[in-house]
Amino acid sequence: MNTFRGLGEDPEYHPPALTGRPRDWPLDRWEEAPRDLGFPDFARYQWRGLRMLKDPDTQAALHDLVYELRPRTIVELGVYSGGSLVWFRDLTRLMGIDCQVVGIDRDLSRCRIPESEMAGISLREADCSVLETFEPLRELAHPLLFIDDAHANTFGIMKWAVDHLLEAGDYFIIEDMIPYWHRYSPKLLTEYLATFRDVLTMDMVYANTSPQLDRGVFRRTTHGR
Ligand SMILES: C[S@@+](CC[C@H](N)C(=O)[O-])C[C@H]1O[C@@H](n2cnc3c(N)ncnc32)[C@H](O)[C@@H]1O
């Protein structure tokens, strides 16, 4: 599952290269112009020259969520090129939010954030299947936005976050995977999610805003309902 859409490709951002058509299309042949893009769309998503594996509608929804929540910490599991970490850092700065962005990945060799762009961002090389990885996160400032975009041990991490990290109003987002899990293991997925019924709710403002966030945006309730 982790090898589709972007992963395994070049982590370096390359501007779109048109195939089989000129960039300057002649206007006397306007009607014949192809309507498809002529290049893969996902590979062109970028933030200031860094690849970002988030669709534009996901970016728009996360913008709105960050603006509403005003997080003091954003943790993202899965760094890849690092574009989304820089985007979150820049976004919070533009909004005047004092926010620390933490990226965790078991393979940081693909991270392309230049040293000069690391202010407000910290990286940790760690495996999400080892829960001890998350112990240092206990001291982080709230409100907290926690995004699982690594898709390893997701429900183990969600349980740990609920038990040790998330305060009322904090968010836990499962990116990308819910539609796949729902398609292939609907019973298990609904059982897993139901175990969190007393501590998390799905935020219906954001849960249907993009396919990547589809039914995967959860908010920590007060302790118990
Ligand atoms: C979808 S990419 C992250 C994309 C990035 N969040 C973005 O929006 O641009 C998933 C990343 O998860 C990492 N990953 C996969 N399994 C992992 C694990 N068990 N522990 C830590 N990172 C893992 C991969 O190395 C990869 O860089």
The ligand as an SDF file (V2000), in Angstrom:
LIG
                    3D

 27 29  0  0  0  0  0  0  0  0999 V2000
    3.2510    8.9420    2.1460 C   0  0  0  0  0  0  0  0  0  0  0  0
    4.9270    9.1810    2.6100 S   0  0  0  0  0  0  0  0  0  0  0  0
    4.8810   10.6410    3.5640 C   0  0  0  0  0  0  0  0  0  0  0  0
    4.5380   11.8360    2.7390 C   0  0  0  0  0  0  0  0  0  0  0  0
    4.5360   13.1670    3.4630 C   0  0  0  0  0  0  0  0  0  0  0  0
    3.8560   13.0980    4.7280 N   0  0  0  0  0  0  0  0  0  0  0  0
    3.8660   14.2140    2.5940 C   0  0  0  0  0  0  0  0  0  0  0  0
    2.6870   14.5300    2.7950 O   0  0  0  0  0  0  0  0  0  0  0  0
    4.5440   14.7080    1.6790 O   0  0  0  0  0  0  0  0  0  0  0  0
    5.1350    7.8690    3.7570 C   0  0  0  0  0  0  0  0  0  0  0  0
    6.4730    7.8480    4.4920 C   0  0  0  0  0  0  0  0  0  0  0  0
    6.2960    6.9250    5.5800 O   0  0  0  0  0  0  0  0  0  0  0  0
    7.5300    6.3070    5.8430 C   0  0  0  0  0  0  0  0  0  0  0  0
    7.3060    5.0670    6.5750 N   0  0  0  0  0  0  0  0  0  0  0  0
    6.7660    3.9160    6.1070 C   0  0  0  0  0  0  0  0  0  0  0  0
    6.7220    2.9910    7.0880 N   0  0  0  0  0  0  0  0  0  0  0  0
    7.2570    3.5670    8.1980 C   0  0  0  0  0  0  0  0  0  0  0  0
    7.4970    3.1250    9.5190 C   0  0  0  0  0  0  0  0  0  0  0  0
    7.2080    1.8700    9.9130 N   0  0  0  0  0  0  0  0  0  0  0  0
    8.0420    3.9810   10.4060 N   0  0  0  0  0  0  0  0  0  0  0  0
    8.3780    5.2460   10.0200 C   0  0  0  0  0  0  0  0  0  0  0  0
    8.1640    5.7220    8.7760 N   0  0  0  0  0  0  0  0  0  0  0  0
    7.6220    4.8920    7.8640 C   0  0  0  0  0  0  0  0  0  0  0  0
    8.1560    6.1110    4.4640 C   0  0  0  0  0  0  0  0  0  0  0  0
    9.5780    6.0260    4.5920 O   0  0  0  0  0  0  0  0  0  0  0  0
    7.6790    7.3640    3.7040 C   0  0  0  0  0  0  0  0  0  0  0  0
    8.6800    8.3530    3.6720 O   0  0  0  0  0  0  0  0  0  0  0  0
  1  2  1  0
  2  3  1  0
  2 10  1  0
  3  4  1  0
  4  5  1  0
  5  6  1  0
  5  7  1  0
  7  8  2  0
  7  9  1  0
 10 11  1  0
 11 12  1  0
 11 26  1  0
 12 13  1  0
 13 14  1  0
 13 24  1  0
 14 15  1  0
 14 23  1  0
 15 16  2  0
 16 17  1  0
 17 18  1  0
 17 23  2  0
 18 19  1  0
 18 20  2  0
 20 21  1  0
 21 22  2  0
 22 23  1  0
 24 25  1  0
 24 26  1  0
 26 27  1  0
M  CHG  2   2   1   9  -1
M  END
$$$$
